[in-house]
Amino acid sequence: MELYYSEKFNPEELALLGRAIGTATQGTIVVGRDGRAISRYGKRALVVGIVSTGSTVMDVRLIPMIALRDFAKKKGYPFVYVYYYGGVRVEISGLEVEEVKAIAESRAFVEAPPNDIGATVYYPNALDDLLYELFRHYNFTIGGKALVDCMNTPAALLFPRLNERFGFEVELINDMMTSYLPPKPKEVFLQKLSKGEYDFGLRFRPDGIAEVYKDNEVKEFDSLWKLLDHLAKF
């Protein structure tokens, strides 16, 4: 769920938010981000706040949110994701949004002594590890051609690995992960999908939801496992 939104980048707010997240976690939390520089800096501010409470950060760096959700679930940890979509946004899972907001508002933070400051563990291969597990589990061929709207998210990192593994062609739009310009609107995707020779369409929203368009139906998935379960039916 979305925890935070601001049109302007405010590292002080994000550091305080990190202290609230770390206080609520009191353990290990997975942290990821999208491809914008502002998200990288925002993640750093969050991490400073989190580790100040004694909680440990597993930093997976650049990753699509839909993949982070699966990775964190397998590890059994909550996650926090920093991304840009019309402003700086922070999404969390595995923690209560209202609890974190209440801690932030009251500033009732856990203050870890110097010897108990939390660690940051870097795990840059999270996406590779997740795709390895997916490819080991699924063995099917789809065929045909898909129009894929990445919406300027790290979902672009899933290709060409997904289409090469499952045997379909892909045309990408809105695949500029570092762009601050708004992605081309949904209507452009729908018009292109209806007029082109595509067998299905995929649209990866910034909130970590994948939409599948086929046979005049639209289905939504919040997990790559669920998405591939559905694609296997093709």
Summary of the structure (lengths in Angstrom):
residues: 234
radius of gyration: 18.6
end to end distance: 30.6
largest distance: 62.0
contacts: 769
relative contact order: 0.16
helix: 41%
strand: 25%
